[in-house]
Amino acid sequence: MIEVSLDTIQTGVIRSLAERFPKIPVYSGRIAKAEGPYFYAELLKTSQEQELNLRYHRVCSFQVQYVTRAEPESLDMSVLDVAEQLYELFRELDIDGARYTGTQMRHEVRNGILHFDFSFHFLVWLPPVDESKMRTLKEEGILKDGSKQEN
């Protein structure tokens, strides 16, 4: 079974962006003032609901921002090209041998910055808890001659 963690998924999203757009830097977390073009990838929220016993349904929502050098008034057509490529990239993504399908994908351009949102829905199985079913027992027995024996 493939082990999954939020860090693994976020790292996979960042790595896939860097591979698809090798000449454009990809940032996450806090960044200093950077010159465009660059990508900024952020895990926005995660939710998990129990489905059956140790099986859970998990949803990870991401936002990828693409910042260009263009002034907001002169929207560069490349922003729309990048949006198309992001739809294709996150439609189905392989991260460390696990396949994640992007859902709820949408984009919008505000102030010249492309905001691309998507989610991954997947199942997680928690490992079973190894609990002893019984405590130790004390065994007693009576012999035919009537004496009591303990083990």
N, CA, C and O atoms as a DFTB+ gen file, in Angstrom:
604 C
 N C O
     1  1       0.843      -1.178       0.000
     2  2       0.000       0.000       0.000
     3  2       0.892       1.247       0.000
     4  3       1.930       1.272       0.662
     5  1       0.495       2.251      -0.725
     6  2       1.250       3.491      -0.845
     7  2       0.940       4.388       0.350
     8  3      -0.226       4.619       0.672
     9  1       1.977       4.888       1.002
    10  2       1.774       5.816       2.111
    11  2       1.595       7.218       1.556
    12  3       2.308       7.633       0.642
    13  1       0.642       7.938       2.114
    14  2       0.342       9.279       1.639
    15  2       0.388      10.238       2.826
    16  3      -0.030       9.905       3.935
    17  1       0.902      11.423       2.566
    18  2       0.873      12.477       3.576
    19  2       0.609      13.794       2.857
    20  3       0.783      13.900       1.643
    21  1       0.196      14.772       3.606
    22  2      -0.064      16.086       3.006
    23  2       1.205      16.672       2.416
    24  3       1.170      17.314       1.366
    25  1       2.328      16.453       3.093
    26  2       3.603      16.952       2.588
    27  2       3.968      16.292       1.258
    28  3       4.470      16.954       0.350
    29  1       3.712      14.979       1.144
    30  2       3.993      14.264      -0.100
    31  2       3.186      14.838      -1.255
    32  3       3.707      15.038      -2.353
    33  1       1.914      15.099      -0.998
    34  2       1.050      15.619      -2.063
    35  2       1.462      17.031      -2.455
    36  3       1.539      17.343      -3.643
    37  1       1.728      17.888      -1.474
    38  2       2.137      19.257      -1.790
    39  2       3.468      19.265      -2.553
    40  3       3.628      20.009      -3.520
    41  1       4.409      18.444      -2.117
    42  2       5.696      18.350      -2.811
    43  2       5.493      17.849      -4.237
    44  3       6.163      18.318      -5.157
    45  1       4.580      16.902      -4.431
    46  2       4.293      16.395      -5.765
    47  2       3.694      17.451      -6.680
    48  3       4.018      17.500      -7.866
    49  1       2.829      18.291      -6.141
    50  2       2.241      19.382      -6.938
    51  2       3.335      20.359      -7.361
    52  3       3.383      20.776      -8.519
    53  1       4.204      20.722      -6.436
    54  2       5.288      21.664      -6.741
    55  2       6.249      21.064      -7.765
    56  3       6.662      21.740      -8.707
    57  1       6.602      19.789      -7.574
    58  2       7.514      19.115      -8.507
    59  2       6.916      19.042      -9.902
    60  3       7.623      19.252     -10.887
    61  1       5.614      18.746     -10.002
    62  2       4.975      18.651     -11.320
    63  2       4.958      20.000     -12.032
    64  3       5.130      20.063     -13.250
    65  1       4.750      21.080     -11.274
    66  2       4.822      22.418     -11.879
    67  2       6.226      22.713     -12.400
    68  3       6.394      23.235     -13.502
    69  1       7.235      22.369     -11.591
    70  2       8.627      22.626     -11.983
    71  2       9.014      21.807     -13.215
    72  3       9.782      22.277     -14.054
    73  1       8.489      20.592     -13.326
    74  2       8.795      19.762     -14.494
    75  2       8.088      20.266     -15.738
    76  3       8.673      20.260     -16.821
    77  1       6.831      20.705     -15.608
    78  2       6.070      21.185     -16.762
    79  2       6.575      22.541     -17.244
    80  3       6.582      22.815     -18.444
    81  1       7.001      23.397     -16.297
    82  2       7.476      24.748     -16.632
    83  2       8.899      24.920     -16.086
    84  3       9.086      25.623     -15.093
    85  1       9.894      24.303     -16.705
    86  2      11.246      24.296     -16.132
    87  2      11.924      25.667     -16.039
    88  3      12.844      25.837     -15.239
    89  1      11.495      26.634     -16.829
    90  2      12.148      27.949     -16.810
    91  2      11.477      28.941     -15.854
    92  3      11.926      30.079     -15.719
    93  1      10.397      28.501     -15.191
    94  2       9.655      29.402     -14.302
    95  2       9.800      28.906     -12.870
    96  3       9.463      27.755     -12.592
    97  1      10.292      29.739     -11.948
    98  2      10.433      29.306     -10.548
    99  2       9.081      29.007      -9.899
   100  3       8.067      29.624     -10.224
   101  1       9.093      28.043      -8.971
   102  2       7.887      27.661      -8.232
   103  2       8.166      27.877      -6.756
   104  3       9.161      27.380      -6.228
   105  1       7.290      28.617      -6.088
   106  2       7.444      28.909      -4.666
   107  2       6.263      28.348      -3.887
   108  3       5.185      28.119      -4.436
   109  1       6.492      28.133      -2.593
   110  2       5.412      27.802      -1.665
   111  2       5.824      28.363      -0.313
   112  3       7.002      28.637      -0.082
   113  1       4.863      28.533       0.573
   114  2       5.195      29.129       1.868
   115  2       5.444      30.617       1.720
   116  3       4.954      31.254       0.787
   117  1       6.202      31.154       2.639
   118  2       6.484      32.591       2.608
   119  2       7.583      32.877       1.596
   120  3       8.608      32.196       1.558
   121  1       7.349      33.901       0.775
   122  2       8.371      34.303      -0.189
   123  2       8.621      35.800      -0.046
   124  3       7.737      36.575       0.317
   125  1       9.855      36.169      -0.345
   126  2      10.190      37.595      -0.392
   127  2       9.627      38.147      -1.701
   128  3       9.170      37.389      -2.556
   129  1       9.661      39.410      -1.845
   130  2       9.188      40.038      -3.079
   131  2       9.942      39.441      -4.260
   132  3      11.166      39.545      -4.337
   133  1       9.222      38.827      -5.166
   134  2       9.845      38.168      -6.313
   135  2       9.373      38.832      -7.594
   136  3       8.255      39.341      -7.677
   137  1      10.231      38.817      -8.570
   138  2       9.897      39.333      -9.895
   139  2       9.251      38.223     -10.709
   140  3       9.685      37.073     -10.648
   141  1       8.218      38.562     -11.469
   142  2       7.564      37.568     -12.306
   143  2       8.375      37.271     -13.539
   144  3       9.296      38.031     -13.840
   145  1       8.102      36.250     -14.246
   146  2       7.034      35.306     -13.955
   147  2       7.467      34.259     -12.916
   148  3       8.637      33.886     -12.842
   149  1       6.499      33.799     -12.121
   150  2       6.731      32.699     -11.190
   151  2       5.397      32.077     -10.811
   152  3       4.335      32.667     -11.009
   153  1       5.476      30.870     -10.261
   154  2       4.310      30.181      -9.721
   155  2       4.397      30.202      -8.209
   156  3       5.481      30.159      -7.628
   157  1       3.245      30.269      -7.593
   158  2       3.146      30.130      -6.143
   159  2       2.077      29.076      -5.880
   160  3       0.915      29.269      -6.239
   161  1       2.463      27.950      -5.249
   162  2       1.534      26.848      -4.987
   163  2       1.263      26.761      -3.494
   164  3       2.184      26.806      -2.679
   165  1      -0.019      26.636      -3.144
   166  2      -0.390      26.624      -1.740
   167  2      -1.491      25.592      -1.496
   168  3      -2.471      25.523      -2.238
   169  1      -1.313      24.793      -0.446
   170  2      -2.362      23.884       0.019
   171  2      -3.297      24.725       0.876
   172  3      -2.925      25.151       1.969
   173  1      -4.518      24.967       0.383
   174  2      -5.442      25.872       1.064
   175  2      -6.126      25.219       2.251
   176  3      -6.122      25.762       3.356
   177  1      -6.717      24.049       2.020
   178  2      -7.404      23.377       3.120
   179  2      -7.498      21.892       2.828
   180  3      -7.421      21.445       1.684
   181  1      -7.666      21.149       3.905
   182  2      -7.806      19.705       3.823
   183  2      -8.941      19.281       4.743
   184  3      -9.097      19.816       5.841
   185  1      -9.727      18.322       4.290
   186  2     -10.772      17.764       5.147
   187  2     -10.726      16.248       5.042
   188  3     -10.267      15.685       4.048
   189  1     -11.217      15.601       6.100
   190  2     -11.220      14.143       6.132
   191  2     -12.466      13.675       6.865
   192  3     -12.768      14.156       7.957
   193  1     -13.189      12.734       6.265
   194  2     -14.391      12.179       6.872
   195  2     -14.296      10.670       6.879
   196  3     -13.876      10.058       5.897
   197  1     -14.688      10.072       7.993
   198  2     -14.655       8.624       8.108
   199  2     -15.773       8.028       7.266
   200  3     -16.910       8.499       7.300
   201  1     -15.437       6.983       6.509
   202  2     -16.440       6.313       5.692
   203  2     -16.833       4.976       6.297
   204  3     -18.013       4.737       6.554
   205  1     -15.867       4.106       6.526
   206  2     -16.155       2.774       7.035
   207  2     -14.943       2.271       7.811
   208  3     -13.848       2.151       7.263
   209  1     -15.149       1.981       9.075
   210  2     -14.075       1.476       9.936
   211  2     -12.833       2.360       9.841
   212  3     -12.839       3.485      10.339
   213  1     -11.770       1.865       9.209
   214  2     -10.505       2.595       9.127
   215  2     -10.325       3.305       7.792
   216  3      -9.226       3.766       7.482
   217  1     -11.399       3.401       6.989
   218  2     -11.323       4.062       5.682
   219  2     -11.868       5.480       5.802
   220  3     -12.939       5.706       6.365
   221  1     -11.103       6.437       5.256
   222  2     -11.472       7.847       5.317
   223  2     -11.433       8.452       3.914
   224  3     -10.627       8.053       3.074
   225  1     -12.306       9.409       3.679
   226  2     -12.322      10.177       2.430
   227  2     -11.656      11.515       2.718
   228  3     -12.103      12.267       3.584
   229  1     -10.591      11.805       1.992
   230  2      -9.830      13.025       2.232
   231  2      -9.899      13.923       0.997
   232  3      -9.874      13.442      -0.136
   233  1      -9.984      15.218       1.231
   234  2     -10.010      16.215       0.160
   235  2      -8.923      17.244       0.454
   236  3      -8.877      17.825       1.539
   237  1      -8.051      17.459      -0.525
   238  2      -6.997      18.488      -0.429
   239  2      -7.266      19.532      -1.502
   240  3      -7.326      19.207      -2.688
   241  1      -7.429      20.788      -1.089
   242  2      -7.697      21.879      -2.023
   243  2      -6.456      22.750      -2.165
   244  3      -5.853      23.169      -1.178
   245  1      -6.092      23.011      -3.407
   246  2      -4.890      23.785      -3.724
   247  2      -5.253      25.029      -4.511
   248  3      -6.305      25.120      -5.145
   249  1      -4.326      25.995      -4.440
   250  2      -4.382      27.131      -5.350
   251  2      -2.976      27.344      -5.899
   252  3      -1.994      27.386      -5.157
   253  1      -2.910      27.477      -7.218
   254  2      -1.665      27.807      -7.897
   255  2      -1.858      29.187      -8.498
   256  3      -2.812      29.431      -9.236
   257  1      -0.941      30.084      -8.173
   258  2      -0.978      31.421      -8.749
   259  2       0.158      31.546      -9.753
   260  3       1.278      31.092      -9.514
   261  1      -0.155      32.169     -10.875
   262  2       0.864      32.451     -11.886
   263  2       0.971      33.956     -12.003
   264  3       0.024      34.631     -12.407
   265  1       2.137      34.475     -11.644
   266  2       2.386      35.914     -11.663
   267  2       3.291      36.213     -12.848
   268  3       4.360      35.619     -12.992
   269  1       2.854      37.144     -13.698
   270  2       3.651      37.511     -14.870
   271  2       4.266      38.884     -14.659
   272  3       4.026      39.552     -13.653
   273  1       5.049      39.277     -15.619
   274  2       5.643      40.624     -15.590
   275  2       4.704      41.655     -16.182
   276  3       4.911      42.859     -16.037
   277  1       3.679      41.174     -16.843
   278  2       2.779      42.076     -17.563
   279  2       2.009      42.967     -16.593
   280  3       1.683      42.565     -15.476
   281  1       1.738      44.148     -17.034
   282  2       0.904      45.077     -16.270
   283  2      -0.531      44.551     -16.283
   284  3      -0.951      43.936     -17.263
   285  1      -1.288      44.782     -15.209
   286  2      -2.667      44.286     -15.163
   287  2      -3.524      44.736     -16.341
   288  3      -4.409      43.997     -16.774
   289  1      -3.275      45.947     -16.872
   290  2      -4.095      46.454     -17.975
   291  2      -3.810      45.704     -19.273
   292  3      -4.698      45.573     -20.116
   293  1      -2.583      45.209     -19.446
   294  2      -2.226      44.535     -20.694
   295  2      -2.104      43.036     -20.432
   296  3      -1.003      42.494     -20.338
   297  1      -3.244      42.388     -20.318
   298  2      -3.274      40.957     -20.019
   299  2      -2.643      40.179     -21.157
   300  3      -3.080      40.263     -22.305
   301  1      -1.622      39.432     -20.829
   302  2      -0.885      38.656     -21.807
   303  2      -1.654      37.368     -22.104
   304  3      -2.127      36.702     -21.184
   305  1      -1.779      37.022     -23.370
   306  2      -2.466      35.786     -23.736
   307  2      -1.793      34.567     -23.136
   308  3      -2.436      33.526     -22.996
   309  1      -0.515      34.660     -22.776
   310  2       0.172      33.499     -22.213
   311  2      -0.458      33.065     -20.889
   312  3      -0.354      31.896     -20.517
   313  1      -1.107      33.981     -20.175
   314  2      -1.788      33.624     -18.927
   315  2      -2.881      32.602     -19.215
   316  3      -3.044      31.641     -18.464
   317  1      -3.627      32.800     -20.290
   318  2      -4.672      31.851     -20.659
   319  2      -4.071      30.537     -21.146
   320  3      -4.640      29.472     -20.906
   321  1      -2.925      30.600     -21.830
   322  2      -2.223      29.381     -22.231
   323  2      -1.765      28.591     -21.001
   324  3      -1.870      27.365     -20.976
   325  1      -1.263      29.287     -19.992
   326  2      -0.839      28.632     -18.756
   327  2      -2.038      27.981     -18.077
   328  3      -1.926      26.870     -17.560
   329  1      -3.188      28.662     -18.071
   330  2      -4.395      28.086     -17.471
   331  2      -4.760      26.777     -18.168
   332  3      -5.079      25.793     -17.501
   333  1      -4.718      26.754     -19.489
   334  2      -5.017      25.521     -20.234
   335  2      -4.052      24.402     -19.854
   336  3      -4.462      23.255     -19.681
   337  1      -2.778      24.737     -19.725
   338  2      -1.783      23.722     -19.360
   339  2      -1.988      23.216     -17.930
   340  3      -1.726      22.048     -17.644
   341  1      -2.451      24.083     -17.038
   342  2      -2.715      23.653     -15.665
   343  2      -3.919      22.711     -15.600
   344  3      -3.918      21.753     -14.826
   345  1      -4.943      22.980     -16.410
   346  2      -6.078      22.055     -16.473
   347  2      -5.600      20.666     -16.905
   348  3      -6.011      19.650     -16.345
   349  1      -4.735      20.645     -17.899
   350  2      -4.210      19.374     -18.395
   351  2      -3.303      18.697     -17.361
   352  3      -3.389      17.486     -17.157
   353  1      -2.445      19.471     -16.716
   354  2      -1.482      18.927     -15.752
   355  2      -2.175      18.289     -14.555
   356  3      -1.797      17.193     -14.140
   357  1      -3.178      18.949     -13.996
   358  2      -3.809      18.465     -12.769
   359  2      -5.055      17.611     -13.021
   360  3      -5.741      17.208     -12.082
   361  1      -5.340      17.340     -14.302
   362  2      -6.448      16.430     -14.616
   363  2      -6.181      15.058     -14.011
   364  3      -7.080      14.438     -13.442
   365  1      -4.948      14.588     -14.135
   366  2      -4.537      13.326     -13.536
   367  2      -3.045      13.431     -13.260
   368  3      -2.242      13.589     -14.180
   369  1      -2.682      13.344     -11.988
   370  2      -1.302      13.564     -11.571
   371  2      -0.784      12.342     -10.834
   372  3      -1.446      11.818      -9.938
   373  1       0.414      11.888     -11.220
   374  2       1.063      10.763     -10.541
   375  2       2.050      11.317      -9.526
   376  3       2.980      12.041      -9.881
   377  1       1.838      10.969      -8.249
   378  2       2.737      11.413      -7.183
   379  2       3.222      10.176      -6.442
   380  3       2.451       9.519      -5.743
   381  1       4.482       9.869      -6.594
   382  2       5.112       8.729      -5.913
   383  2       4.330       7.434      -6.107
   384  3       4.143       6.675      -5.156
   385  1       3.879       7.180      -7.316
   386  2       3.197       5.929      -7.625
   387  2       1.699       5.944      -7.393
   388  3       1.019       4.987      -7.766
   389  1       1.166       6.982      -6.798
   390  2      -0.283       7.090      -6.590
   391  2      -0.843       8.085      -7.605
   392  3      -0.221       9.108      -7.893
   393  1      -2.012       7.777      -8.137
   394  2      -2.634       8.625      -9.145
   395  2      -3.747       9.452      -8.500
   396  3      -4.645       8.911      -7.854
   397  1      -3.672      10.761      -8.686
   398  2      -4.660      11.690      -8.131
   399  2      -5.363      12.399      -9.282
   400  3      -4.718      12.882     -10.213
   401  1      -6.680      12.458      -9.212
   402  2      -7.479      13.105     -10.241
   403  2      -7.936      14.460      -9.719
   404  3      -8.561      14.550      -8.662
   405  1      -7.621      15.506     -10.463
   406  2      -8.035      16.853     -10.094
   407  2      -9.525      17.040     -10.308
   408  3     -10.070      16.663     -11.345
   409  1     -10.178      17.629      -9.313
   410  2     -11.608      17.922      -9.414
   411  2     -11.822      19.380      -9.035
   412  3     -10.915      20.045      -8.534
   413  1     -13.021      19.861      -9.280
   414  2     -13.407      21.228      -8.936
   415  2     -12.382      22.249      -9.450
   416  3     -12.059      23.219      -8.765
   417  1     -11.881      22.015     -10.658
   418  2     -10.885      22.921     -11.236
   419  2     -11.568      24.171     -11.776
   420  3     -12.608      24.104     -12.431
   421  1     -10.955      25.307     -11.483
   422  2     -11.455      26.584     -12.002
   423  2     -10.310      27.597     -11.956
   424  3      -9.354      27.442     -11.196
   425  1     -10.428      28.612     -12.767
   426  2      -9.404      29.664     -12.734
   427  2     -10.068      31.021     -12.901
   428  3     -11.192      31.149     -13.386
   429  1      -9.320      32.017     -12.478
   430  2      -9.757      33.393     -12.674
   431  2      -8.498      34.260     -12.700
   432  3      -7.488      33.935     -12.076
   433  1      -8.582      35.353     -13.424
   434  2      -7.469      36.295     -13.515
   435  2      -7.897      37.563     -12.796
   436  3      -8.876      38.209     -13.169
   437  1      -7.132      37.911     -11.739
   438  2      -7.391      39.135     -10.977
   439  2      -6.103      39.939     -10.909
   440  3      -5.059      39.419     -10.517
   441  1      -6.178      41.189     -11.286
   442  2      -5.017      42.088     -11.267
   443  2      -3.817      41.497     -12.003
   444  3      -2.675      41.655     -11.571
   445  1      -4.082      40.822     -13.107
   446  2      -3.016      40.258     -13.917
   447  2      -2.423      38.969     -13.376
   448  3      -1.462      38.456     -13.950
   449  1      -2.965      38.425     -12.285
   450  2      -2.458      37.194     -11.678
   451  2      -3.475      36.082     -11.916
   452  3      -4.663      36.241     -11.632
   453  1      -2.996      34.958     -12.438
   454  2      -3.844      33.800     -12.652
   455  2      -3.987      33.044     -11.332
   456  3      -2.988      32.682     -10.709
   457  1      -5.216      32.810     -10.912
   458  2      -5.519      32.018      -9.713
   459  2      -6.195      30.736     -10.193
   460  3      -7.313      30.766     -10.709
   461  1      -5.505      29.613     -10.017
   462  2      -6.006      28.324     -10.480
   463  2      -6.273      27.446      -9.263
   464  3      -5.348      27.119      -8.519
   465  1      -7.535      27.061      -9.054
   466  2      -7.929      26.250      -7.903
   467  2      -8.297      24.845      -8.361
   468  3      -8.884      24.659      -9.427
   469  1      -7.944      23.862      -7.543
   470  2      -8.324      22.476      -7.818
   471  2      -8.253      21.686      -6.523
   472  3      -7.671      22.130      -5.533
   473  1      -8.863      20.499      -6.553
   474  2      -8.872      19.632      -5.377
   475  2      -8.532      18.211      -5.793
   476  3      -8.748      17.810      -6.937
   477  1      -7.997      17.461      -4.843
   478  2      -7.806      16.022      -5.003
   479  2      -8.691      15.335      -3.977
   480  3      -8.650      15.671      -2.794
   481  1      -9.491      14.374      -4.426
   482  2     -10.322      13.551      -3.548
   483  2      -9.723      12.150      -3.584
   484  3      -9.469      11.619      -4.665
   485  1      -9.495      11.546      -2.431
   486  2      -8.937      10.196      -2.411
   487  2      -9.270       9.519      -1.088
   488  3      -9.707      10.165      -0.136
   489  1      -9.057       8.211      -1.045
   490  2      -9.336       7.421       0.146
   491  2      -8.043       7.155       0.905
   492  3      -6.979       6.973       0.313
   493  1      -8.160       7.137       2.212
   494  2      -7.031       6.848       3.092
   495  2      -7.464       5.734       4.033
   496  3      -8.542       5.791       4.624
   497  1      -6.616       4.724       4.167
   498  2      -6.863       3.658       5.125
   499  2      -5.848       3.788       6.246
   500  3      -4.640       3.775       6.009
   501  1      -6.339       3.912       7.450
   502  2      -5.442       3.980       8.602
   503  2      -5.006       2.573       8.969
   504  3      -5.779       1.629       8.801
   505  1      -3.782       2.409       9.468
   506  2      -3.342       1.065       9.856
   507  2      -4.146       0.575      11.056
   508  3      -4.499       1.368      11.930
   509  1      -4.440      -0.729      11.106
   510  2      -5.203      -1.249      12.241
   511  2      -4.409      -1.121      13.532
   512  3      -3.186      -1.261      13.548
   513  1      -5.132      -0.851      14.614
   514  2      -4.507      -0.723      15.919
   515  2      -4.297      -2.127      16.468
   516  3      -5.235      -2.922      16.521
   517  1      -3.070      -2.432      16.875
   518  2      -2.748      -3.749      17.408
   519  2      -3.045      -3.762      18.900
   520  3      -2.223      -3.353      19.720
   521  1      -4.246      -4.244      19.234
   522  2      -4.642      -4.301      20.637
   523  2      -4.768      -5.755      21.052
   524  3      -5.219      -6.595      20.273
   525  1      -4.376      -6.042      22.253
   526  2      -4.575      -7.382      22.785
   527  2      -6.064      -7.554      23.059
   528  3      -6.702      -6.675      23.639
   529  1      -6.607      -8.678      22.644
   530  2      -8.027      -8.947      22.838
   531  2      -8.317      -9.358      24.280
   532  3      -9.383      -9.070      24.824
   533  1      -7.331     -10.047      24.893
   534  2      -7.542     -10.555      26.243
   535  2      -6.337     -10.197      27.102
   536  3      -5.224     -10.007      26.612
   537  1      -6.598     -10.113      28.374
   538  2      -5.501      -9.931      29.308
   539  2      -4.966     -11.309      29.667
   540  3      -5.514     -12.320      29.227
   541  1      -3.913     -11.361      30.453
   542  2      -3.384     -12.665      30.849
   543  2      -4.362     -13.364      31.763
   544  3      -5.046     -12.730      32.568
   545  1      -4.421     -14.646      31.636
   546  2      -5.328     -15.455      32.432
   547  2      -4.535     -16.305      33.420
   548  3      -3.390     -16.681      33.168
   549  1      -5.157     -16.586      34.516
   550  2      -4.571     -17.492      35.495
   551  2      -5.292     -18.819      35.332
   552  3      -6.520     -18.881      35.391
   553  1      -4.525     -19.873      35.128
   554  2      -5.097     -21.183      34.868
   555  2      -5.097     -22.016      36.143
   556  3      -4.080     -22.113      36.829
   557  1      -6.239     -22.617      36.457
   558  2      -6.360     -23.487      37.623
   559  2      -6.956     -24.810      37.197
   560  3      -7.659     -24.897      36.190
   561  1      -6.673     -25.817      37.959
   562  2      -7.257     -27.117      37.674
   563  2      -7.320     -27.957      38.932
   564  3      -6.564     -27.718      39.874
   565  1      -8.198     -28.926      38.963
   566  2      -8.322     -29.843      40.102
   567  2      -7.993     -31.245      39.610
   568  3      -8.530     -31.707      38.603
   569  1      -7.104     -31.911      40.334
   570  2      -6.729     -33.273      39.987
   571  2      -7.737     -34.252      40.553
   572  3      -8.515     -33.907      41.443
   573  1      -7.724     -35.446      40.050
   574  2      -8.677     -36.461      40.484
   575  2      -8.597     -36.756      41.972
   576  3      -9.603     -37.115      42.584
   577  1      -7.414     -36.610      42.566
   578  2      -7.297     -36.908      43.986
   579  2      -7.800     -35.777      44.851
   580  3      -7.725     -35.868      46.077
   581  1      -8.325     -34.689      44.242
   582  2      -8.914     -33.603      44.994
   583  2      -7.987     -32.478      45.331
   584  3      -8.421     -31.467      45.884
   585  1      -6.694     -32.620      45.009
   586  2      -5.761     -31.514      45.296
   587  2      -5.880     -30.459      44.210
   588  3      -6.284     -30.752      43.084
   589  1      -5.522     -29.227      44.560
   590  2      -5.620     -28.079      43.652
   591  2      -4.240     -27.813      43.053
   592  3      -3.240     -27.836      43.771
   593  1      -4.177     -27.560      41.738
   594  2      -2.915     -27.272      41.070
   595  2      -3.048     -25.948      40.324
   596  3      -4.065     -25.707      39.674
   597  1      -2.008     -25.065      40.411
   598  2      -2.022     -23.784      39.708
   599  2      -0.862     -23.722      38.716
   600  3       0.214     -24.265      38.968
   601  1      -1.087     -23.078      37.630
   602  2      -0.031     -22.852      36.637
   603  2       0.158     -21.374      36.451
   604  3       1.001     -20.955      35.657
